[in-house]
């Protein structure tokens, strides 16, 4: 067992942001088909604080203490047995558990070479948001050219990728966002952006083919009525009601993220600049508590990032 240590953010019990502590822990070692990554940037996802708060503990209890983090970018420090596609010193990004740390291990299948034009901060924001948007739009909704697609929370970590992917597919994109993000969402390719604080979206939009919901709650409830007959509502934020879908003559799907293998297609889109990641607020590892406090507000632009160096 290696005696080499590193800094990592952990929580020893479920609770609020104050449960996050920065500690010295043993550096992990890559097993077969894994790489050890020197993490330079980690994405902060809503799932991180939801796990910390214990929202999933009844059906998915964590082995405490737990290091949060689901995505990261960095440099390959070492490769386990059987790894042939990546090598030491290579810049990478991908799905990385325990990413709030100076080092983390990941299956080589969950990691891809980092596009050269992206910063580590940008790359760290991609995997969870882009894969979730891909699953919702491409796999579940099957968006086609010319369709009208409404994206709720269009400025957020998933929403800003959903807007760009829908445009890549040739759809007419409508987004909902706060007043301060309207220009930003237009810059992503949305033809129409609705300030949800100023006007109820259901009063100005109807007959859309696809709704991608990243918000849940009453936003989802008010979305049924704006779909055309036979349209589809895909939510990444809540369980959808098949009864409601049937009552409105539409389809509905609760969506999760696409498998890691789709990162290859995401990488191609990044390299051809069909999609561009957006970094939100940036914090240090020591400021993980503040990062979670901000994430819990549910507002912001792009993805919050933790820098480990």
C-alpha positions in Angstrom: 0.0 0.0 0.0 1.4 3.4 -1.0 2.2 5.8 1.8 2.0 8.7 -0.6 -0.7 11.1 0.4 -2.7 13.8 -1.3 -5.3 16.5 -0.5 -8.9 15.5 -0.9 -12.3 16.9 0.0 -14.4 14.4 2.0 -17.5 14.3 4.2 -17.7 11.8 7.1 -21.4 12.1 7.6 -24.4 13.3 5.6 -25.5 16.9 6.1 -25.0 20.5 4.9 -22.0 22.1 3.0 -20.2 22.4 6.3 -19.7 18.7 6.3 -17.0 19.0 3.6 -13.5 19.0 4.9 -10.1 19.1 3.1 -7.9 16.3 4.4 -4.7 14.5 3.7 -5.5 11.0 2.5 -3.7 8.1 0.8 -3.2 8.5 -2.9 -5.1 5.8 -4.9 -3.4 3.4 -7.1 -4.6 2.4 -10.6 -5.8 -1.2 -10.9 -6.1 -3.1 -14.2 -7.7 -1.1 -17.0 -7.6 2.1 -14.8 -5.6 5.3 -15.0 -4.4 7.5 -12.2 -5.1 11.1 -13.1 -3.5 14.1 -11.6 -6.7 16.2 -11.3 -6.3 19.8 -12.3 -10.0 20.7 -12.5 -13.2 19.0 -11.3 -16.8 19.8 -12.3 -19.3 20.5 -9.5 -22.6 18.8 -10.2 -26.0 19.0 -8.3 -25.6 15.2 -7.7 -22.5 16.0 -5.6 -24.4 18.0 -3.0 -27.5 15.8 -3.2 -25.3 12.8 -2.3 -23.7 14.8 0.5 -27.1 15.8 1.8 -28.1 12.2 2.0 -30.9 12.4 -0.6 -30.0 9.0 -2.0 -28.9 7.2 1.2 -32.0 5.0 1.5 -31.4 3.2 -1.8 -27.7 4.1 -2.5 -25.8 4.5 0.8 -22.3 5.8 0.4 -19.2 4.2 2.1 -18.3 7.1 4.4 -16.0 9.0 4.4 -16.7 9.9 0.8 -14.9 12.1 -1.7 -17.4 13.8 -4.1 -16.9 14.5 -7.7 -18.1 12.8 -10.9 -16.0 14.5 -13.7 -12.6 15.9 -14.1 -9.7 16.8 -16.4 -6.0 16.5 -15.7 -2.9 14.6 -16.7 -2.3 10.8 -16.6 0.1 10.1 -13.8 0.1 6.3 -14.1 -1.7 3.5 -16.0 -2.7 0.1 -14.7 -2.2 -3.2 -16.3 -3.9 -3.6 -19.7 -4.1 0.1 -20.5 -2.9 0.8 -24.1 -4.9 3.8 -25.2 -3.5 6.3 -22.8 -0.1 6.9 -21.4 1.7 8.9 -18.7 1.8 12.6 -19.3 -1.3 12.7 -21.6 -3.9 15.4 -21.0 -7.4 13.8 -20.5 -10.9 14.4 -19.3 -13.9 12.2 -18.5 -16.1 10.6 -15.9 -14.0 10.5 -12.7 -15.4 9.4 -9.3 -13.8 11.1 -6.3 -12.7 14.0 -8.4 -12.5 16.6 -5.5 -8.9 15.5 -5.0 -5.4 16.0 -6.3 -5.4 12.5 -7.7 -8.2 10.1 -8.7 -8.5 6.8 -10.6 -10.9 6.1 -13.4 -11.6 3.3 -15.8 -9.7 4.0 -19.0 -13.0 3.5 -20.9 -14.5 6.5 -19.1 -11.7 8.9 -20.1 -10.7 10.5 -23.4 -7.8 12.7 -24.6 -8.6 16.3 -23.9 -9.2 18.4 -27.0 -6.1 20.6 -27.4 -8.0 23.9 -27.6 -9.8 23.5 -24.4 -8.5 24.6 -21.0 -8.5 22.0 -18.2 -11.3 24.1 -16.6 -13.4 23.9 -19.8 -12.8 20.2 -20.2 -13.8 19.4 -16.6 -17.3 20.8 -17.2 -18.1 18.6 -20.2 -18.7 14.9 -19.3 -21.7 15.0 -17.1 -23.5 17.9 -18.8 -22.8 16.9 -22.4 -23.6 13.2 -21.8 -26.9 14.0 -20.0 -27.9 16.4 -22.8 -26.9 13.9 -25.4 -29.1 11.2 -23.9 -32.1 13.5 -23.5 -31.9 15.0 -27.0 -30.3 12.5 -29.3 -31.3 9.1 -27.7 -34.5 9.8 -25.9 -36.2 12.6 -27.9 -34.5 11.6 -31.2 -34.5 15.3 -32.3 -34.9 15.8 -36.0 -34.0 18.8 -38.3 -36.7 21.4 -38.3 -38.3 20.4 -35.0 -39.1 22.9 -32.4 -37.2 22.2 -29.1 -37.7 24.0 -25.8 -34.9 23.7 -23.3 -35.7 24.7 -19.7 -32.8 26.0 -17.7 -30.9 26.7 -21.0 -28.0 28.5 -19.3 -27.2 25.7 -16.9 -24.7 22.8 -16.8 -26.9 20.5 -18.9 -29.1 23.1 -20.6 -26.3 25.0 -22.4 -25.2 21.7 -24.0 -28.8 20.8 -24.8 -29.2 24.1 -26.7 -26.0 23.5 -28.7 -26.8 19.9 -29.5 -30.3 20.7 -30.6 -28.9 23.4 -33.0 -26.3 20.8 -34.2 -29.2 18.5 -35.0 -30.9 21.3 -37.1 -33.7 22.1 -34.7 -35.3 25.5 -34.0 -34.4 26.1 -30.3 -36.3 28.0 -27.7 -34.8 28.4 -24.2 -35.9 29.6 -20.8 -33.5 31.5 -18.7 -33.2 34.3 -16.2 -33.0 37.9 -17.4 -29.2 38.0 -17.0 -28.7 34.9 -19.2 -30.8 35.8 -22.2 -28.0 37.2 -24.3 -25.8 34.2 -23.3 -28.4 31.6 -24.3 -29.0 33.4 -27.7 -25.2 33.2 -28.2 -25.5 29.4 -27.9 -27.9 29.2 -30.8 -31.3 29.6 -29.3 -33.6 31.6 -31.7 -36.0 32.5 -28.9 -35.2 33.0 -25.3 -37.9 33.5 -22.6 -37.2 35.3 -19.4 -39.0 33.0 -17.0 -39.1 35.7 -14.3 -41.0 38.1 -16.6 -43.4 35.9 -18.5 -44.9 32.4 -18.0 -43.5 30.4 -20.9 -46.8 28.6 -21.5 -48.4 31.9 -22.5 -46.0 32.5 -25.4 -45.0 29.0 -26.6 -47.1 26.2 -28.0 -46.9 23.2 -30.3 -43.3 22.4 -29.7 -42.0 18.9 -30.7 -39.7 18.4 -27.8 -39.3 19.8 -24.2 -36.1 19.1 -22.4 -36.6 19.8 -18.7 -33.6 20.4 -16.5 -35.6 22.1 -13.8 -38.4 19.9 -12.6 -41.2 20.9 -10.2 -43.9 23.3 -11.5 -41.8 24.0 -14.6 -42.3 20.4 -15.7 -46.0 20.5 -14.7 -46.6 23.5 -16.9 -44.8 22.0 -19.8 -47.4 19.4 -20.9 -49.7 22.0 -22.4 -47.1 23.4 -24.8 -46.3 20.2 -26.6 -47.9 19.3 -29.9 -49.9 16.1 -30.0 -47.4 13.3 -30.2 -44.6 15.4 -28.9 -42.2 14.3 -26.2 -41.2 15.7 -22.8 -37.8 14.5 -21.6 -36.8 15.4 -18.0 -33.4 15.0 -16.5 -34.6 16.6 -13.3 -37.6 14.6 -12.2 -39.7 11.5 -12.7 -42.2 12.1 -15.4 -45.8 11.0 -15.1 -46.9 8.6 -17.9 -50.5 9.3 -16.8 -50.0 13.0 -17.5 -48.4 12.2 -20.8 -51.3 10.1 -21.9 -53.8 12.7 -20.8 -52.1 15.3 -23.0 -51.6 12.9 -26.0 -47.8 13.1 -25.8 -44.8 10.9 -24.8 -42.6 11.3 -21.8 -39.3 10.0 -20.6 -37.2 10.4 -17.5 -33.6 10.7 -18.7 -30.2 9.9 -17.3 -26.8 10.5 -18.8 -25.6 8.6 -21.8 -22.9 5.9 -21.3 -19.2 7.0 -21.3 -18.7 5.6 -24.8 -20.6 8.6 -26.2 -17.7 10.7 -25.0 -16.0 9.8 -28.3 -18.8 11.6 -30.2 -18.8 14.5 -27.7 -15.0 14.9 -28.2 -15.5 15.1 -32.0 -18.1 17.8 -31.6 -15.8 19.7 -29.2 -12.9 19.4 -31.6 -15.0 20.7 -34.6 -16.3 23.5 -32.3 -19.9 22.4 -32.9 -20.3 22.6 -29.1 -18.4 24.8 -26.6 -18.3 24.2 -22.9 -18.9 27.1 -20.5 -17.2 27.5 -17.2 -19.2 29.0 -14.4 -17.8 30.1 -11.0 -14.4 28.8 -10.1 -13.3 27.7 -6.6 -10.3 26.0 -5.0 -10.5 22.7 -3.3 -10.4 24.5 0.0 -13.6 26.4 -1.1 -15.6 23.3 -1.9 -18.2 24.3 0.7 -18.8 27.6 -1.1 -19.0 25.8 -4.4 -21.8 23.5 -3.0 -23.6 26.5 -1.5 -23.7 28.1 -4.9 -24.7 24.9 -6.7 -27.6 24.4 -4.2 -29.2 27.8 -5.4 -29.9 26.1 -8.7 -28.9 29.3 -10.6 -25.9 30.1 -12.6 -24.3 29.8 -16.0 -22.4 26.8 -17.2 -20.7 24.4 -14.7 -19.1 25.3 -11.4 -15.4 24.2 -11.3 -13.0 23.3 -8.5 -9.3 23.8 -9.2 -7.0 21.4 -7.4 -3.7 23.3 -7.9 
